[in-house]
Amino acid sequence: MLSWAITFLVIAIVAAVLGFGGIAGTATGIAKILFVVFLVMFVASFFFGRRGQS
């Protein structure tokens, strides 16, 4: 999921450089959402993944 966030961030940067403001804004928004979802899932798996081990 982190790779998708990075991909959309790169798309946003390229679109911004080329002058496509709407596409850049949309891609940036998607990248932010995916990154937050990735962080939440990472923290949840870090804390809850250790419960099964002794």
Secondary structure, 3 states (H helix, E strand, C coil): CHHHHHHHHHHHHHHHHHCCHHHHHHHHHHHHHHHHHHHHHHHHHHHHCCCCCC
